[in-house]
């Protein structure tokens, strides 16, 4: 496990804060959710045992993806991954991380309509189940569902993904506090769903993500890592140590 967490410690190219703090919905008791992307040294892929595609930790509320897995999910318009790429709270970034962020538009396509609304539908079913069982939904989850629907609508309208809720903050926090009736929340959800369908019909987003552009970036990153590797076979620990040394040297050039 130590070897795996070294990937996060030594090879992270991008890390950010997500959750309520990134959405502009943080209150005094809000957690700090951290998400990141690391690049496993290319020699680690030459073994039968491949490097992990994702890792928890080492910090609390910290989760990271290996670059290839991150790109795969982003190309599929995974809402959590796309939002990670657009966090306004970046804590760490390298030159490779900046290249990744420069690709943000390449990941966006009309597929977001299906993935965002599909995720929202799943959350709506859970809220409905809570109402049937307990007489009320989990209000925090209801707030985030309204936020997600609004984000999806605006993304389809403008072609840009914005995380901070801006002037909607107080209205959404009122939902979280349980100050808005469930019937009113349902009305808002229905209105947002209708507006989202209308936005999808005229969205400026392309039909598909730019897979070729993203793959070109990934291949270049892998090749650069391979060029830094020793010519003779190395163990996983040696690969990590060598790449970490090369990364430090590059950072000081």
C-alpha positions as CSV (number, residue, x, y, z in Angstrom):
1,X,0.0,0.0,0.0
2,X,2.9,2.3,0.7
3,X,4.2,1.9,-2.8
4,X,0.8,2.8,-4.2
5,X,0.4,5.9,-2.1
6,X,3.9,7.0,-3.2
7,X,2.2,7.5,-6.6
8,X,-0.1,10.1,-5.1
9,X,2.8,11.7,-3.1
10,X,5.4,11.8,-5.8
11,X,3.5,11.8,-9.1
12,X,0.4,13.9,-8.7
13,X,0.0,16.3,-11.6
14,X,-3.2,18.0,-10.6
15,X,-5.1,18.2,-7.3
16,X,-8.1,20.3,-6.3
17,X,-10.8,20.8,-3.7
18,X,-14.3,19.5,-4.6
19,X,-17.6,19.2,-2.9
20,X,-19.4,22.1,-1.2
21,X,-16.3,24.3,-1.1
22,X,-15.9,24.2,-4.9
23,X,-19.6,24.7,-5.4
24,X,-19.8,27.8,-3.3
25,X,-22.0,26.0,-0.8
26,X,-19.6,25.5,2.1
27,X,-20.7,26.3,5.7
28,X,-18.8,26.1,8.9
29,X,-19.1,22.3,9.2
30,X,-18.3,21.4,5.6
31,X,-15.6,18.8,4.9
32,X,-12.7,19.5,2.5
33,X,-12.9,16.9,-0.3
34,X,-9.7,16.6,-2.3
35,X,-9.4,15.0,-5.7
36,X,-6.3,14.5,-7.8
37,X,-4.7,12.9,-10.9
38,X,-1.3,11.1,-10.8
39,X,0.8,9.6,-13.6
40,X,2.2,6.2,-12.9
41,X,5.7,5.8,-14.3
42,X,5.6,4.0,-17.7
43,X,7.9,1.2,-16.6
44,X,5.2,0.1,-14.0
45,X,3.0,-0.9,-17.0
46,X,5.7,-3.3,-18.3
47,X,5.0,-5.7,-15.4
48,X,2.1,-8.2,-15.1
49,X,0.9,-6.3,-12.1
50,X,-0.3,-2.9,-13.3
51,X,-0.3,0.2,-11.2
52,X,-3.6,1.1,-9.5
53,X,-6.2,3.0,-11.5
54,X,-7.3,4.9,-8.4
55,X,-6.4,5.4,-4.8
56,X,-7.9,6.5,-1.5
57,X,-5.7,8.7,0.7
58,X,-3.3,9.3,2.0
59,X,-5.2,12.2,3.5
60,X,-8.8,12.2,4.8
61,X,-11.4,12.8,2.1
62,X,-8.7,12.4,-0.6
63,X,-9.2,10.4,-3.8
64,X,-7.0,10.2,-6.9
65,X,-7.1,8.6,-10.3
66,X,-4.3,7.5,-12.6
67,X,-4.2,9.7,-15.7
68,X,-5.4,7.1,-18.2
69,X,-8.4,6.1,-16.0
70,X,-9.2,9.8,-15.4
71,X,-9.2,10.5,-19.1
72,X,-11.4,7.5,-19.9
73,X,-14.0,8.6,-17.5
74,X,-13.9,12.2,-18.6
75,X,-14.4,11.1,-22.3
76,X,-17.5,9.2,-21.1
77,X,-18.8,12.5,-19.7
78,X,-18.7,11.2,-16.1
79,X,-20.1,14.2,-14.1
80,X,-17.8,13.8,-11.1
81,X,-14.7,13.7,-13.3
82,X,-15.7,16.7,-15.5
83,X,-16.5,18.7,-12.4
84,X,-13.0,17.8,-11.0
85,X,-11.5,19.3,-14.2
86,X,-13.3,22.6,-13.6
87,X,-12.8,23.1,-9.9
88,X,-12.0,26.8,-9.1
89,X,-9.9,25.6,-6.1
90,X,-6.7,24.1,-7.5
91,X,-4.2,23.1,-4.8
92,X,-1.3,21.6,-6.9
93,X,-0.6,21.6,-10.6
94,X,2.5,20.7,-12.7
95,X,3.2,21.5,-16.4
96,X,1.5,18.2,-17.3
97,X,-1.4,19.1,-15.2
98,X,-1.8,22.4,-17.0
99,X,-1.8,20.4,-20.3
100,X,-4.6,18.3,-18.9
101,X,-6.6,21.4,-17.9
102,X,-6.0,22.9,-21.4
103,X,-7.9,19.8,-22.7
104,X,-11.1,20.5,-20.7
105,X,-13.2,21.5,-23.8
106,X,-12.0,18.3,-25.6
107,X,-13.8,16.2,-23.0
108,X,-17.2,18.0,-23.3
109,X,-19.9,16.8,-25.7
110,X,-23.6,16.4,-25.9
111,X,-23.2,13.1,-24.0
112,X,-23.3,15.2,-20.8
113,X,-27.0,15.4,-21.2
114,X,-27.4,11.7,-20.8
115,X,-24.8,11.2,-18.1
116,X,-25.7,14.2,-15.9
117,X,-29.5,13.6,-16.1
118,X,-28.9,9.8,-15.6
119,X,-27.0,10.5,-12.4
120,X,-29.7,13.0,-11.3
121,X,-32.4,10.4,-11.9
122,X,-30.6,7.9,-9.7
123,X,-30.3,10.4,-7.0
124,X,-34.0,11.3,-7.4
125,X,-35.0,7.7,-6.8
126,X,-33.0,7.6,-3.6
127,X,-34.7,10.8,-2.4
128,X,-38.1,9.4,-3.3
129,X,-37.3,6.2,-1.3
130,X,-36.3,8.3,1.7
131,X,-39.6,10.2,1.5
132,X,-41.6,7.0,1.4
133,X,-39.6,5.5,4.3
134,X,-39.0,8.5,6.6
135,X,-41.4,11.1,5.4
136,X,-38.7,13.5,4.2
137,X,-35.7,13.4,1.9
138,X,-32.1,13.9,2.9
139,X,-32.1,17.6,2.4
140,X,-28.4,18.0,1.7
141,X,-28.8,15.5,-1.1
142,X,-31.8,17.3,-2.4
143,X,-29.8,20.5,-2.5
144,X,-27.0,18.9,-4.5
145,X,-29.4,17.4,-6.9
146,X,-30.9,20.8,-7.7
147,X,-27.3,22.1,-8.1
148,X,-26.4,19.3,-10.5
149,X,-29.6,19.9,-12.6
150,X,-28.8,23.6,-12.8
151,X,-25.2,22.9,-13.8
152,X,-26.3,20.5,-16.5
153,X,-28.8,23.0,-17.9
154,X,-26.3,25.8,-18.0
155,X,-23.6,23.6,-19.5
156,X,-25.9,22.6,-22.4
157,X,-26.9,26.2,-22.9
158,X,-23.5,27.8,-22.9
159,X,-21.0,24.9,-23.6
160,X,-19.1,25.9,-20.4
161,X,-19.2,24.0,-17.1
162,X,-19.3,26.3,-14.0
163,X,-19.2,24.9,-10.5
164,X,-19.8,27.8,-8.3
165,X,-23.5,28.3,-7.8
166,X,-23.2,32.1,-7.4
167,X,-26.4,33.9,-6.6
168,X,-28.3,30.5,-6.1
169,X,-26.3,29.9,-2.9
170,X,-28.9,31.1,-0.4
171,X,-31.8,29.4,-2.1
172,X,-29.9,26.1,-2.2
173,X,-28.8,26.3,1.4
174,X,-32.4,26.9,2.4
175,X,-33.2,23.5,0.9
176,X,-30.3,22.0,2.8
177,X,-31.7,23.4,6.0
178,X,-35.1,21.9,5.3
179,X,-36.8,25.3,4.9
180,X,-38.3,24.4,1.5
181,X,-41.1,21.9,1.2
182,X,-40.6,18.7,-0.7
183,X,-43.4,19.7,-3.1
184,X,-41.5,22.9,-3.9
185,X,-38.3,21.0,-4.4
186,X,-40.1,18.7,-6.8
187,X,-41.5,21.6,-8.7
188,X,-38.0,23.1,-9.1
189,X,-36.7,19.7,-10.3
190,X,-39.4,19.4,-12.9
191,X,-38.8,22.9,-14.1
192,X,-35.0,22.3,-14.4
193,X,-35.6,19.0,-16.2
194,X,-37.8,20.8,-18.8
195,X,-35.3,23.6,-19.2
196,X,-32.5,21.0,-19.6
197,X,-34.3,19.2,-22.4
198,X,-34.8,22.5,-24.2
199,X,-31.2,23.4,-23.8
200,X,-30.1,20.0,-25.1
201,X,-32.0,20.6,-28.4
202,X,-29.9,23.7,-29.2
203,X,-26.6,23.1,-27.3
204,X,-23.4,24.4,-28.8
205,X,-21.5,21.3,-27.5
206,X,-20.1,18.9,-30.2
207,X,-21.7,15.5,-30.8
208,X,-18.7,13.7,-29.4
209,X,-15.6,14.3,-27.3
210,X,-12.3,14.8,-29.0
211,X,-10.8,11.3,-28.3
212,X,-7.9,11.7,-30.7
213,X,-6.7,14.9,-29.1
214,X,-6.9,13.4,-25.6
215,X,-5.1,10.2,-26.7
216,X,-2.3,12.2,-28.3
217,X,-1.8,13.9,-24.9
218,X,-1.8,10.6,-23.1
219,X,0.7,9.0,-25.5
220,X,3.1,11.9,-25.1
221,X,2.9,11.7,-21.3
222,X,3.7,8.0,-21.4
223,X,6.5,8.4,-23.9
224,X,8.1,11.2,-21.8
225,X,8.0,9.0,-18.7
226,X,9.5,6.1,-20.6
227,X,12.3,8.2,-21.9
228,X,13.2,9.1,-18.3
229,X,13.3,5.4,-17.3
230,X,16.6,3.4,-17.0
231,X,17.5,1.2,-19.9
232,X,17.6,-2.0,-17.8
233,X,14.6,-3.6,-16.2
234,X,13.6,-2.1,-12.9
235,X,11.4,-3.1,-10.0
236,X,8.3,-1.1,-9.1
237,X,10.1,0.6,-6.2
238,X,13.0,1.6,-8.5
239,X,10.6,2.9,-11.1
240,X,8.9,5.1,-8.6
241,X,12.1,6.4,-7.1
242,X,13.7,7.1,-10.6
243,X,10.6,8.9,-11.9
244,X,10.3,10.9,-8.7
245,X,13.9,12.0,-9.0
246,X,13.4,13.0,-12.7
247,X,10.3,14.9,-11.8
248,X,12.1,16.9,-9.1
249,X,15.0,17.6,-11.5
250,X,12.5,18.8,-14.2
251,X,10.7,21.0,-11.7
252,X,13.9,22.9,-10.9
253,X,15.0,23.5,-14.5
